[in-house]
Structure formats: structure tokens, C-alpha cells
């Protein structure tokens, strides 16, 4: 059975009609996010996964052609449980803001019910770290008791690679990211359809994830239609989606980054991305950050490392977004030390979570803020008003790492 009670909190929403964007607090649909670390020989190939993922995002022309980039199936995933069909079968899907196709069948096979409609259209999507191919169906998509989407387009995998331990992907990227394999079928994302069918008052979703230092914990939350005001502090500051390509294809925005008084990245465009765990910055910014922190590149793992003395001297890394500054504290800049062995590291070494993007700044895709950023700030992705919002949380300054 689909675990309704554990997935959804129902709250009443009142929406005032004004001439300016309205923030809907206490949205009617909230799902817990679970983090899973997939292991092979005791370690997670997290860096390899993230590099392949970011390469695919930076060069979207490679997506949709299976086998064009390396794949790995061992990494950190962030999943939610949904139901498909009537009666619904439960599927654990990766929360992915960098793609828009929603699909099932990687582990738990798709169950045809009375609401299943085979469109006869084929679909194939490459993610950099994996791919799936199969057939597009229309079916009922369940997010909780009475909270359903009718005729939601989903992919049903006949073949997939790189998705061990999960059932597929919940695509939350902009609708234009849909892989155009089916010109005959009108596509809407899950969030779009929740809005179009009147289930949520705005085409918006929010993400909260508490920093975690264990292998599997239910400490995240995905909210549709608005925000959960209990998860953030103060007000959410919004900024428009960037117009700079290629970041504008995704949930992209503009920012600059400083380390102490040193600017390491001038105003540039990049993306916030749930399919990536680490934080990628342009090569020149990476060089400046490495120099400022005194970090060295560990050949064994590929991560930047610092000594205990360097950690004690570490300064805040400040992300300037609009008029606000979002600071990653020294603790937020390091990998959880209790999980060092799981990335092939040593227990007494301090690893940083920043990775060289491999291209210089000024190319329209100069940073990727993954979950190590999202774990410290509440994030709102708002299609209705073409904007992205951030706020601090009670975990922004946590010292769990």
C-alpha cells in the first residue's frame, strides 16, 4: 500500500490576490526526502558521479543519446516516495531539478492498472551518470490521500543504467528540458499539472534538507505549491531566473562569491541542482579558493584537503545573490568527517566540498550549487513568477560535519 499518512501534511491555504507576487506559506503538499548512499566495495563514487552529471548539464546537446558519456551507479541520491496507478504502486524517485522527465521502473517494475494509458511513444534520456529508455504512459500520479494528478505523462523504463536502489526520477526542471522524443504528446511536469489541475495555488516548489552525517536519514522535505514556514528563518529573498545561457535553461540565477575579503567569482550565472551533491565553481574561482584556503588536491580521492590548523583558520565563503549574502561557514565547506571512509578517504583528513568545474568563468555556466549548499538554506523554485528564493534555516550554521 502507498504510505499516505507518512508522506503528506494537509494544511489550508489562503491566497490573497494582489498586483505583486504572493508567497504561499504552509503549502498543502509536503513529502519527506530521504538521502541514500549507494555503496560499491564500501565506497561511494560521488565525485565521479557529480563530474559526469555536471558535464551533461553544461552540454545539454549530449542528453537523450545513451552511451555518449561515462556512467556510474554508485553515489548519493535524494528520493521521495510517490504512487502511480490506481490502486497506486509506491516508487522511490530521485528528486531532480536538472531534468523534467518523470519515470519509473528502474527497480520496482511498473504495474499496469485501469488508469494506465500506453501512448505508444518511445523515450530515452541520458543523465550523464546513467540513462533510461522505454515507453511513455499517461497515468494517475499520487502524492497523498486525495491528492492525485490525472493523466500525468511518465516514462516506463524497459532499460536503465545508473539507478541502483531507486525506481526512477521525479523531474522538477523547467518543462523545456523534456527530451523531445514524442512530438505527439503534450508534456507537463508534475508541478505544472498540480497547478493546472487546481491542486496547488501556484506553480512552485520548495526544498529543505537538514545536514546529515549518517548513511541514510529522513531529514528532508519537498513542498509543492508554496513554502513550509516552519523550516526557515525570517523572509525568503527572491531573485529572477537568469537570462544568461546556458544557465537560463535550468533553475539558474546570478551570484558572486567572496572568501573573506577576496572575490573569487565576479557576478556570474549558474544553477541550483538537486542531482548534484558537491559544489562546482569555475576553474579560475576554484584556483583562487584553493590558494586562499591553502588546500591541496588529494590524488587518492580527487578532493581538496586541508589540515586541522587550516580548518581552524577557514573563513566564511559568501554567496552574494541579489541584495543578500548567504554564508557557508567553515563547517559547511567540508565533507562530513564521519563519512570520510565512504568516499575512499581517511578518517583523520578534512575534505572540502568544492570541485573544479573545468571551464573558466564568463561562459554562462560558472557554478553548480548542489546539496551541500541546499542543506544550509531553504530554497524556493517558482515558475509562476520566474524567480528563485533562498532563506536561512536553523541549520545554516550547524557544526554537524
N, C-alpha and C positions, 0 to 999 in steps of 0.2 A: 504493500500500500504506500501511497505517497504521503510523506510525513508532514501534514499540513500544519499542525499546531506548532511544530518546532521551527517552521520556516517563515511564517507571516505574522506580522503585527498589524492589526486593523485600527486605524485612527481616523477621526473625522477631519475633513479639510474644509476650511472656508477660504474662498478666493475672492479678494476684492478686485474690482475692475477699475484700473487706473490707466493713465496715459504712459506710464513707465513700467519697465519690467517688474513683475511681482515675484518675490521669493516665497515659495510654498514650503512652510515648515511642517514637520510631522506628517510625512507622506504616507499614503495608505499601504504601500507595498515595501516591505523590508525583508531581505534574505540574508542569512549568515554566510560569510565567506570562510572557507576552510583552506589553510595552507597545507600542502603536501610536498614533502621532499622525496623524489624518486631516486632510489639508490641502485648503483651497479658496482659490484666489488667494494661496497662500503662507502663510496664517494658519490658526489653529485657533480655532473659535468655542467655546472651552472654557467661558467664563463664561456664555454664553447657554445652552449645554447643561446646565450644572450647575444654573442657576436653574430651568429647566423641570423638570429631574429632581427637585429638592428640593420644588418646588411640588406635583408629583404625589404624592410621598411624604407630604407634610404633609396633603394632602387625598385620601386613598385612594378616596373615593367617585367621583373622576373617572377612576380606572383602569378599563380594559375598554371604554371608549367612544371609539373612534378619532376623532380630529379635534377633541377638546374642549380641547386645549391646543396651543400652538405647538410645532413640531418642527424639529430641525436634525440634520444627519447629519455634522457636522464637529467632532470632539472627540477626546479621548484615550480609548482603550479598552485594557482589560487582558484578554487572551484566553488560553485553554488549548485544546489540540488533543485531541479525543475521536474515537472511532469509533462509527458507528451502522450496524446491519445485519450480515449475515453472507454473504459477506465484508464487513468494515467499510469504509465510506467515511469519510474524515477530514473533520471540521468544526472550524473555529476559532470557539469560542464565548466571548462576553463573560462574565466571572466577575461574577455579580450577587447580592449578599446582600440586595437590596431587593425581590426578586421570587422566585417559586417555580416559574414555568413554564419548562421547558426546551424549546427548539425549534430547528429548523434550516431551511435553505432560502433564507436571505436572499441569499447569493451562490452558493455551491455548492448545486446543487439536490439534493433528497432522492432517494436511489436505493432503489427498492423491491427487496427481496431475499426469500428464502424465510422469513425471520423477521419480516417486516413484516405487521402486522395493522391494517387500517383499521377504527377504531371507528365511523366514520360520524358522529362528533360534531364540531361546529364549535367553533372557539376564536378569540377576539380579545382582545388585550392591548395596552393603552396604557401607555407608559413615560414620558410627558411629553416626552421627546426623540424619540420615534418610536413605531411600533406594528407589530404583525403580525396577520394573520388567516389562518386556514387550517383544517386538519383534524387531529384527534388520532389518533395511531397508537400502537400498542404495538410495541416493537422491542428488539433486543439492543443494549445500550449498553456500549462497550468502553473501558476505562481502561488496558489493558495486556495483556501475554501471560497469558492465562488469567483475567484479572480483568474479568469481564463481569457485567452486570446483565441478567437476562432479563425480558421483558415490561415494560420501562420505558416509561411514558407520556411521549410527546414531541409537541410541536406541529410540524406540517409547513406551512411558510408558502406560501400561494398569492399573498399580497400582503404587502409590508413596506415601511416607510419609516424612514429614520434609521439604517440599519445598513450603510452603505457600508464595504467592506473586511473585513467579518466575515460569518459564516454564521448567527449566531443568538445565543441566550442560554443559559447554564448557570445555572438558577435555584437559588440556595442559601439563599433566605429561608425563614422558618418556613412549614410546609405550609399554614397558614390563609390565606396570601397568594395561593394559587392562585385565578385568576379563575374563578368558578363558572359556566362556560358548559355544563359537562357534568355533570349530576346522576347519570347512569347509570354513570359510570366512576369507580372508586376511584382516588384520586390519592395518589402518594407521590413525594417529591423523590428526586433521585439519591442523596443522602446517606442518606435514610431507607431506600431499597431496598438500598444496600450493606450497611447494618446488618441489615435484616430477612432478607436472603439469606445472612447469615453471612460476608460478605467482610471486614468490619471489626468490631472488638470493641466499639466504641461509636459512637453517632450523633453524631459530632463532626468538625469540620474546622478546619484551621489555615491562616493566611495569612502569608506572608513576602514582602516586596518591598524590594529594595535601592534607595536613592535613585539616580536616573538623571538625567544631564544631556545625553543624546542622544535622537534621534528614535525609535529602535527598539532595544531591548535585551532580551535574555532574562535577567532578573535577579530573577525572582520565583518563588514556589513555593506550590502549593496541595496540602495534605496532608489525606487522608481517614483517619478512624479514630483519630487521635491527634495527636502532635506530632513535629517533627524537632528533636531536642535539639541538633543542630549549628548551628542557626540562631538561638538565643537565649542570653542570659547569665543565669545564676542560676536562680531559680524563677519560674514563672508564677503571678501573683496573680489569683485568681478572685473575681468578684462576681456576685450573682444578676441575672438579667434583670429589668429594672424592671417594676413593676406599674402604672406611670403611662401612661395612654392619651394620645395615640396611639402613643407610642414603643414601648409594650409589644407592638404588632403586629409589630414588626421585631426585629432584634438590638439591643435598646435597653438602656441602663444609666443610672445616675445618676452625676453628677460635679459638681464646682465648678471654677472656673478663676480663677487669680490671675496677675497680671502684676507681678513683683516682690512688693511688699507690698500691692498693690492688688487687691481682689477685684472681678473684672469680671463674674462669673456665680456667684451662690449656687447651692446644691445644686439641680440640675435634671435632667430626663430628656431624653435624645436618643438618637442611633443611631450605630453604626459602619456604613459603607456603601461597598462597593467600586464601585458605579456612579457615584460622585461623586469628582472629583479634588480639589477645593478643600475648605476647612473653613468651614462656615457656623455662625454664632453669633447668638443673639437680638439684636434691634436695640439694646436698652439695653447689652448686653455689647459689641457692636460699637462703639457710641459711646464707651464707656469705654476700649476698646482703642485706638481711633483717637486719642483725646485723650492717653492715656498714652505712645503711641509718637511723637506729633507727625505722624502720617501725614496725607496729603491724598488726596482722591479724584481720580484721573486721569480726566478726561472722555473722553479718546480711547479708553481701554481699559476703563474701569469698575473697575479695580483700585485698591487703596490703594497709594500710593508713598511712599518715604522717601528722604532724602538719604544720602550716604555717612557724614556725621557722625552722623545719626540711627541708621544701621545700627550704627555702632561703639558707640553708647550703648544699643543694644537689650538688653533683659533677657530672661531665660527666661520663657516662658509655661508655667505649671504646671497640669496637669490632675490634680485630686485625685479619685481613683477608689478607693473603699473606704479602706483604710489606706495606700495607695501614692500616690506623686506621680510623674507622667510628664511630663518637661520637654521642651518644644520649644525648642531652642537658637535663638539669633538666626538662624543659617544655615538651620534647619529652618522658619523662619517666612517665608522668601522663596521666590519662584519661581526656578528655575534660570536664572541670567543668560545662559547660553549659548543658552537657548531663548526669550529675550525677543522676538526678531523673529517667532517663530512664533505668538505671541498678539497680534500687532499692536503690540508695544511697541518702545521704543528700547533700543539696546544698553547705553547708559550710565545707565539708570534701574533702580532697585531696586523690584520689585513684591512686595507681601505676598500671602499665600495665603488671607487671611481675607475672608469675604464676609458682608454683612448678610443675615440670614435674612428680615427684613422683618416679623417679628412680635415682640412683647415676650416676655420670659421669663415663666415660670409657666403656659404653655399646653400643657405636656406634650410638646413637641417643640422643644427650645430649642437644639439643636446637631446638626450632621451632621458626623461626622469621616470625611472621605474619604481618598483615597490619600496625600495629603500628610501625614496623620497615620500611616496604616498603614505608610508607608515607613520610619518611625522606630521602630516597635515590632512585636514578634511578637504575633499575635492568634489567639485560640482561641475558636471559637463552638461551644458544647457543648449540644446539645439533650438528651442523656441526663440531664444534671444541671442543666438550665435555668440556665446560667451563661455568662459571658464572661470570658476571661482575657487579660492582657497581660503582656509581659516586654520588657526592653530587649534590644537587639542590638548587634553591633559597629558598626552604622551609626547608632545613636541620636544620636551626637554628630558625625556626619560633616560635613565642610565642603565638600561637592561642589557646593552651589548658589552 
